[in-house]
Amino acid sequence: QVHLVDSGGGLVQPGGSLRLSCAASEYYFTTHTMGWYRQVPGNQREAREFIALVTVGNSTQYGDSVKGRFTISRDMIKNTVYLDMNDLKPEDTGVYYCNAVKFGQNAWGQGTQVTVSS
């Protein structure tokens, strides 16, 4: 059973914007902290880099590399978490994974590719 479905990736030029979406089951959306991580292709040994999270209470946190450029939000009607990415840079390239975590138990989306290139 698939609980998290990522979408919205694509090819964008430096300075551009993208919106990623993570559609979650109601159980995960209403009880878990939701977030985004990214992994650089070809570097599977490295841990996924933390990008952003939003708690059930709507508190947010961001990784240092994306502060001021990315915004995470929740849509309570659609059970969807969004990641709005602005002023994209080539180093933002990677596979972005939606994450749901509660008491240390993680669930992951399938990932969506973001490529920032001219």
Steps between C-alpha positions, in 0.01 A plus 500: 500500500643837395464768763703787354501605133752762388457710187595830339864457411648602168766698318532868587754771429705660778295766675176324414229350719328166551230366730524145628196319637469205736156342517469303822248266651287669761659295778851616418399858427315553827737320737853532360755771452533542124814606320723497196848362448719488193768269373762575241489246215793264492584564862284240670744452785435849627207552730205683360529870568232655717311773316191594704233369735160603631347360816139414571488832686629680189846585633764500228874445478738537206844382405763771488550465125137586420402753766339806345445326165276200574166491681320193633125502558206269567159488332263360762224432247711316244728319751790635299832654596662748263855616457522832315852545368615840379830636374611150412871430463686219320596357839129448573503221241407162640222257574257646752326261736194567710532372856260428783639432845354418839685360801799427278304294250544630146299465181625624163357600167642360178695819422475763231793627293589869502765621256622858503699573188532755223 
